[in-house]
Amino acid sequence: MIELAADCSRCAALCCVAPAFAKSSDFAVDKPAGRPCRNLGDDFLCTIHEELPQRGFRGCVVFDCFGAGQRITGETFGGQDWRSAPELAGDMFALLPVMRQLHELMWLLTEALKLDEARRLHPKLRAALEETDALAGRSPADLRGMDVDPYRMKVVPILRRASEMARAGRRGPDHSGGRLIGRRMRGADLRGASFRGALLIGADLRGADLRRADFTGADLRGADLRGANLEGAIFLTASQLRSAVTDADHP
């Protein structure tokens, strides 16, 4: 079974080492690529995991590798890690963005297969899922040289069509790629709307009806979703919800 949820206990903390990040509202310090975060423990776990937002590391809270980290560690490199085998560090770190993109695509395809309205597309979706999983299972050398973008462009139209079929009964406004930063949409009827790639940073969506809305790649940092109806929302990730303000934050 394909694992598409991050399990940090089975990963060599690749996301805490491989990427670079700059001091900002998302990260409290500068960190160059390939250098372990200062909060990384000897057990490959974060020493401030329960206090990340308070300590200035909101960027860590919203990151999701979709299970790519543990696959690279456990499958691609057979359980080895960059500390005990430093000669593997370069390859392990280089593979993280590639594997993450493939696993994100697999997550989207898996979610699309849950859409009953798109059942006519299910054979194509399953075939794309199997093909993407096979790509992710290739050797380190093959993965390191892989350009995922052309393959993504082949899969995205199928995902978009699945979304359109799921929203056909109530096609809301098309905000794809929209700059909706701070937009006031409190209580709005946005059923079946498309927010694909939209910037919803700090948007007021309190009490909005977002049933069957498509959130593929939307930036929801600081968006207020308290009281919003998200039943059946499409392609809405856990990391997107963690980046927003929800009822769970203010019970």
C-alpha positions as CSV (number, residue, x, y, z in Angstrom):
1,M,0.0,0.0,0.0
2,I,1.3,3.5,-0.9
3,E,2.1,5.6,2.1
4,L,1.2,9.2,1.6
5,A,1.3,10.6,5.1
6,A,4.5,11.7,6.7
7,D,6.0,9.6,9.4
8,C,8.9,11.4,10.9
9,S,9.8,8.5,13.1
10,R,10.8,6.5,10.0
11,C,12.7,9.3,8.2
12,A,16.2,10.7,8.6
13,A,14.9,14.2,9.1
14,L,15.5,15.1,5.4
15,C,13.2,18.2,5.5
16,C,15.2,19.5,8.5
17,V,18.5,19.4,6.6
18,A,18.0,19.4,2.8
19,P,16.2,22.7,2.2
20,A,17.5,26.2,2.7
21,F,15.3,28.8,4.5
22,A,15.7,32.5,5.2
23,K,14.8,34.3,8.4
24,S,11.3,35.5,8.0
25,S,7.8,35.3,9.5
26,D,7.9,31.6,8.7
27,F,11.4,30.8,10.0
28,A,13.2,32.3,13.0
29,V,16.7,31.9,11.6
30,D,18.6,31.5,8.3
31,K,19.7,28.0,7.3
32,P,21.7,27.0,4.2
33,A,20.8,24.0,2.2
34,G,22.3,20.7,3.5
35,R,22.9,22.0,7.0
36,P,20.9,20.5,9.9
37,C,18.4,22.8,11.6
38,R,19.7,23.8,15.0
39,N,16.6,22.3,16.5
40,L,17.3,18.8,15.2
41,G,18.0,16.1,17.8
42,D,20.4,13.2,17.6
43,D,17.3,10.9,17.1
44,F,16.4,12.7,13.8
45,L,13.4,14.3,15.6
46,C,12.6,18.0,16.2
47,T,13.4,19.1,19.8
48,I,10.8,21.9,19.7
49,H,8.1,20.1,17.7
50,E,5.3,21.1,20.1
51,E,6.4,24.7,20.2
52,L,7.2,25.4,16.5
53,P,4.8,28.3,15.9
54,Q,5.6,30.0,19.2
55,R,9.4,29.6,18.5
56,G,9.0,31.2,15.0
57,F,9.0,28.1,12.8
58,R,5.5,28.2,11.3
59,G,7.1,27.1,8.0
60,C,7.9,23.8,9.5
61,V,4.3,23.3,10.7
62,V,2.8,23.7,7.2
63,F,5.3,21.6,5.3
64,D,4.1,18.2,4.2
65,C,6.3,15.7,2.4
66,F,3.3,13.3,1.8
67,G,5.5,10.4,3.0
68,A,8.4,11.1,0.6
69,G,10.9,11.4,3.5
70,Q,10.4,7.9,4.9
71,R,10.3,6.4,1.4
72,I,13.6,7.8,0.5
73,T,15.1,6.7,3.8
74,G,13.5,3.2,4.0
75,E,13.1,2.2,0.4
76,T,15.3,4.2,-1.9
77,F,18.3,4.0,0.4
78,G,17.4,0.8,2.3
79,G,17.3,2.3,5.8
80,Q,20.6,4.1,5.6
81,D,20.9,7.8,6.7
82,W,23.1,10.8,6.0
83,R,24.8,10.7,9.4
84,S,26.0,7.1,9.4
85,A,26.7,7.2,5.7
86,P,27.7,10.8,4.9
87,E,28.6,9.8,1.3
88,L,24.9,9.4,0.6
89,A,23.9,12.9,1.9
90,G,24.1,14.7,-1.4
91,D,21.8,12.2,-3.1
92,M,19.4,11.9,-0.3
93,F,18.9,15.6,-0.1
94,A,18.7,16.1,-3.8
95,L,15.9,13.4,-4.0
96,L,13.6,15.0,-1.5
97,P,12.0,17.6,-3.8
98,V,11.7,15.0,-6.6
99,M,10.1,12.4,-4.4
100,R,7.9,15.0,-2.7
101,Q,6.4,16.1,-6.0
102,L,5.7,12.5,-7.0
103,H,4.1,11.7,-3.7
104,E,2.0,14.9,-3.8
105,L,0.7,13.8,-7.2
106,M,-0.1,10.4,-5.8
107,W,-2.0,12.0,-2.9
108,L,-4.0,14.1,-5.4
109,L,-4.8,11.1,-7.6
110,T,-5.8,9.1,-4.5
111,E,-8.2,11.9,-3.5
112,A,-9.6,12.1,-7.0
113,L,-10.4,8.4,-6.8
114,K,-12.7,9.2,-3.8
115,L,-14.9,11.5,-6.0
116,D,-17.9,9.4,-7.0
117,E,-18.9,12.0,-9.6
118,A,-15.7,11.3,-11.4
119,R,-16.0,7.5,-11.5
120,R,-15.8,7.4,-15.3
121,L,-12.3,8.7,-14.9
122,H,-11.3,6.2,-12.2
123,P,-9.5,3.8,-14.6
124,K,-7.3,6.6,-15.9
125,L,-6.7,7.9,-12.4
126,R,-5.7,4.4,-11.1
127,A,-3.4,4.0,-14.1
128,A,-1.8,7.4,-13.4
129,L,-1.4,6.5,-9.7
130,E,0.3,3.2,-10.6
131,E,2.6,4.9,-13.1
132,T,3.6,7.7,-10.6
133,D,4.3,5.1,-7.9
134,A,6.5,3.2,-10.3
135,L,8.5,6.4,-11.1
136,A,8.9,7.0,-7.4
137,G,10.3,3.5,-7.0
138,R,13.2,4.1,-9.4
139,S,16.9,4.1,-8.4
140,P,18.6,7.1,-6.8
141,A,20.4,7.9,-10.1
142,D,17.2,7.8,-12.1
143,L,15.3,9.9,-9.5
144,R,18.1,12.5,-9.2
145,G,18.0,13.3,-12.9
146,M,14.2,13.3,-13.2
147,D,12.4,16.4,-14.3
148,V,8.9,16.0,-12.8
149,D,7.3,19.0,-14.4
150,P,6.6,17.4,-17.9
151,Y,5.1,14.4,-16.2
152,R,3.0,16.6,-13.9
153,M,1.6,18.4,-16.9
154,K,0.4,15.1,-18.2
155,V,-1.4,14.2,-14.9
156,V,-2.8,17.6,-14.1
157,P,-5.5,17.7,-16.8
158,I,-6.9,14.4,-15.5
159,L,-7.1,15.8,-12.0
160,R,-8.7,19.0,-13.2
161,R,-11.3,17.1,-15.1
162,A,-12.1,15.0,-12.0
163,S,-12.6,18.3,-10.1
164,E,-14.8,19.7,-12.8
165,M,-17.0,16.6,-12.8
166,A,-17.3,16.7,-9.0
167,R,-18.3,20.3,-9.1
168,A,-20.6,20.1,-12.0
169,G,-23.8,20.1,-9.9
170,R,-22.8,23.4,-8.3
171,R,-20.0,25.3,-10.2
172,G,-19.1,28.3,-8.2
173,P,-16.9,31.2,-9.1
174,D,-13.5,30.6,-10.7
175,H,-10.8,32.1,-8.5
176,S,-8.0,30.0,-10.0
177,G,-4.7,31.8,-9.6
178,G,-6.5,34.7,-8.0
179,R,-4.8,37.2,-5.6
180,L,-7.3,37.1,-2.8
181,I,-5.0,38.3,0.0
182,G,-7.1,39.6,2.8
183,R,-10.3,39.4,0.8
184,R,-13.5,39.6,2.8
185,M,-15.7,36.7,1.9
186,R,-17.4,36.1,5.2
187,G,-20.5,34.0,4.8
188,A,-20.2,33.8,1.0
189,D,-21.8,31.1,-1.0
190,L,-18.7,29.5,-2.6
191,R,-20.0,26.0,-3.2
192,G,-18.0,24.4,-6.0
193,A,-15.7,27.3,-6.4
194,S,-12.2,26.9,-7.8
195,F,-9.3,28.2,-5.7
196,R,-6.6,26.3,-7.6
197,G,-3.3,28.1,-7.0
198,A,-5.1,31.1,-5.4
199,L,-3.4,33.3,-2.8
200,L,-5.9,33.4,0.1
201,I,-3.4,34.7,2.7
202,G,-5.3,36.3,5.5
203,A,-8.7,36.0,3.7
204,D,-11.8,36.2,5.8
205,L,-13.8,33.1,5.0
206,R,-15.6,32.8,8.3
207,G,-18.9,31.0,7.9
208,A,-18.5,30.6,4.1
209,D,-20.0,27.7,2.3
210,L,-17.0,25.9,0.8
211,R,-18.6,22.6,0.0
212,R,-17.0,20.9,-3.0
213,A,-14.6,23.9,-3.5
214,D,-11.3,23.0,-5.1
215,F,-8.2,24.1,-3.1
216,T,-5.5,22.5,-5.2
217,G,-2.3,24.4,-4.4
218,A,-4.1,27.3,-2.7
219,D,-2.1,29.4,-0.1
220,L,-4.3,29.5,3.0
221,R,-1.8,31.0,5.4
222,G,-3.7,32.9,8.0
223,A,-7.0,32.5,6.2
224,D,-9.8,32.5,8.7
225,L,-11.9,29.4,8.2
226,R,-13.8,29.5,11.5
227,G,-17.4,28.3,11.0
228,A,-16.8,27.6,7.3
229,N,-18.5,24.5,5.8
230,L,-15.7,22.5,4.2
231,E,-17.7,19.3,3.7
232,G,-16.5,17.6,0.6
233,A,-13.9,20.1,-0.2
234,I,-11.6,18.9,-3.0
235,F,-7.8,18.5,-2.7
236,L,-7.6,20.3,0.6
237,T,-4.5,19.1,2.5
238,A,-3.8,18.8,6.2
239,S,-0.9,21.2,5.8
240,Q,-3.2,23.8,4.2
241,L,-5.5,23.5,7.2
242,R,-2.6,23.8,9.6
243,S,-1.6,27.1,8.0
244,A,-5.1,28.6,8.3
245,V,-7.1,29.7,11.3
246,T,-9.8,27.1,12.1
247,D,-12.3,26.2,14.8
248,A,-9.7,23.8,16.2
249,D,-7.4,26.9,17.0
250,H,-10.2,28.7,18.8
251,P,-12.5,26.1,20.4
